[in-house]
Amino acid sequence: MNKPHNISQAEFERLESYILNRMDQDEKTKLEAELQHDPVLMEKYTEIRQLMECIEEVEIREKMDQFHEEIERNQKNGRTKKLFLFSRAFAVAASVIILLVLLVYLFMRPDRNQRLYAGFYQPDPGLVTAMSSSSDYEFDRAMVDFKIGNYKAAIKRWEPLLESRPESDTLNYFIGSAYLAENDAASAIPKFKKVAQNPKSDFRNDANWYLALAYLLNDENDKAKEILKQTSHPRKDELLRKIGNE
């Protein structure tokens, strides 16, 4: 069974609107395209749909109870009626409790890998920038965005540079770092892998550390442990122990 995902309120409302057919056509088309190419989003959609089906089942059950209650009202045996009403009340209460448990589990459950990740992750501080008028201006401007936490803007500026310099370990490392800072482990992993595979890169050790954290965030613990063995980060042994003990 796949492990449930943490789903934000915004994601829940968006997917709920799609399930209930409340989206306009443009939004619906856009979301369906995302669902086709994003397996994680598809899993979240499935979780929410299943939860809503549970809610619908409870509502149907309550309507059936109301129907049977009408029948019971016509019966002469008062004791039978009281027992039936008690059973109905108990069933409704149990259904409400089940729904509450599902909601708490969906939105508030602790995720062990995310707890570990949060305890060990610190964003890369970035490089010192000169902001000159040279050809490196665009890189430096993106580095400013990166250092102030505007990671999406940094990625938007760096990606075109990477197209012309795909082997740049500096660009790959910092684009990967920006994606990881946005909790987008899937996009960060190939960037860090490219740097980690370059034995001459000055960023190799840090790339391995962040690659391990990206695998951890992506629930790939075996890969995280394997990569941790290749880094000399001072906290690697501590993280290895914690992954093994979880």
N, C-alpha and C positions, 0 to 999 in steps of 0.2 A: 504494500500500500504506500503511495507517495505521501511524503510529509506535507501537511498543509502549509500554506504561505501566509506571511503577514500581509494583510490587505489594508491599505489606507482608506480613510473615509471617502476621499475623492474617487479612488478607484472603485469602491463599492457602489457609490451613487451612479457613476458612469455606467458600470456593467449592469446595475439594476435597471437603469433607464433603458438599456438595450434589450434586456430580457423582457421587460414589460411593454416593449414596442412604443416607447415614448420619445425616441430620437427622431430628428429629422433625417432625411435621406442622406445628406452629405456626411453628417456625423456617423451614421450607420455604416456607410460605405468605408469611411476611414477606419472605423473600429474593426470591421470585418477583415480589412487588409492587415491590420496589426495582429489580429488573432491568428491569421494564416502564417505569419512570419515570426511570431513571438510565442514559443511554447509555454513560457512561464505565465504570460498573460492568459493564454488559453486555459491553463490549470486553475488560475484564479477565477476565471469565468465559470468553469465547471463547479468549483467549490460554492460559489454564490448561487448558481442555479440549483444545485442540490439542496442548499439551505432553504431557498425559497420554496422548493417543492415540499420540504418538510413542513414549512409554515402552512402551505396550502392544504396539506393532508390534515393538519390539526384543525384548520377552519372547516373542512368538509366533515371531519369527525364531530365537531361541535354542532354543525347543522343537522347531522343525523341524530345526535343526542336530543336536539330540540324536537325533531320529528317524533322520536320515541316518547318524549315527555308528553307530547300532545295525546298520544295513545294512552299513556298511563293515567292521564287526567280523567279518562272515561272509565277507568276501572274502579270497582267498588272497594277493593281491598286496600284500605289506607296504609297498612303496614308495607305491602309490596311497593306502593307508590313511594313511601319514604325511603325504602332501601334503594330503589332505582335512582331517586334524586341524589341520594348520598353517593352512589356509585358514579353518577354523572359528574358531580362536583369534584370528586376525587380524580376522575379521569382528566377533566379540564385542568385542574391544578397540576397534575403530573405532566401534562402536555406543555403547560407554561414553563414549568421548571426545566424540562428538556430543552425547550427553545432558548431559555436563558443560558443554560450550560453551553449550548452550541454557539451562541453569540459571544460569550466570554471566551470560549476556546478559540474562536475564529479571530477575535480582535485583541485579546489580552494574553494569549498563551506565551510563555517564555520560549524563546528559540535558543537552544544551547550554543549553536554556532555563531549566532549574532551576538550573544553575550560574550563569547570568547573574542570574537572579532573586535567588538567595541572596547574590550579591555586591553588589546594589544595594538590597535591601529592608531597611528599618528600620521597626519598628512605630511608629505614631503614639503619642506619649507621653501623650495624653489631656489633659483639662482639670482645672484645680484644682476641688475639690469642697468645699462647705461643710457638707454633711450636715445641712441644716436640717430642720425639721418641716413645711416648706412643701409645695406641690403638686409641687415638683421633687425631692422626696426619692427617688422611685423612679428618676429619671434619675441622680441623684447616686450612689445605691447601685450602680447598674449601672456607673457610671464607675469606682467603686472596683474592681469586678470586672475591668473592662477594664484598669486600670492595673497590677493584680497578675498579669495574664495569664490570668485565668479568663474567656476570651472567650465560651465557650458560655453561661455564666451571664449575662453582659452582654447577649448577644443575646436570651436568654429574657426579660429584664426590659424591654429596649428595644422589642422587636417589638410588644407591645400598645400602647405609647405611640405608635408610628408609625401604627397603625391609626386613631387619632383625630387624628393630625397628619401625614398622608401627605406634605405638602409641606415638612416640616421638613428644612432642609439639614443641620442639626446631627445629627439622628437618622439620616438617610440616610447621612451621611458616617461616623459612628462605627459604625453597624451594618455598613456596607461594610468598614470597617477591621477590625472583629472577624472578619468572615468571611474576609478575606484573611489575617489572622493565623493562621487555622485552615487555610490553604491551600485554601479553598473559593472559587476564583476565579469560578466560574460564578454563585454567589450574590452575590459582591461587586460584580461588574460593573454590574448594573442600579442598584445603590445609588449608586455613584460617578458613573455616567452622569447620573443625575438631578441631582446636585449640580453636576457640570461644565457642565450645560446652563443653569445659573442664573447669569447674568452679575453678579448682585448678591451672590452668596454669598461670605462670607469664606473659605470652604473650597475655593473653585473651583480654585485653583492646585494645592493638595495633592491634591484629588480627581483631577485630570488625571494627576498623577504616579502615584498608586496605581492609577488605571484602566489606565495604560500597563503597569504591572507585572503587573496582573491579566491583561491580554491576553497578556503574555509568558508567564506561568505557564500560561495556557490554550492555548498554542501558536498564538496569533493574531498573528504578528509584524507583518504589514502594518498591522493596526489599532493595535498598540502604537506603531509608528513614527509613524503619523498623529497619535495623541494626544500623543506626546512633543513634537511641534512646537508644541503649544498650551500647554505649561507652561513656566514660567521656572525650573524646578528647576535648581540649579547643576550637577547631574551628567547633565543630559539629553543634551548633545552626546556625552559619553563613552559613554552607553548606546546612543545611535543608531549610533555607530561600531562598537561591539561587536556589535550585532545585524546590521549590514551585513557584518561580517567573519566571522561564524559560518558 
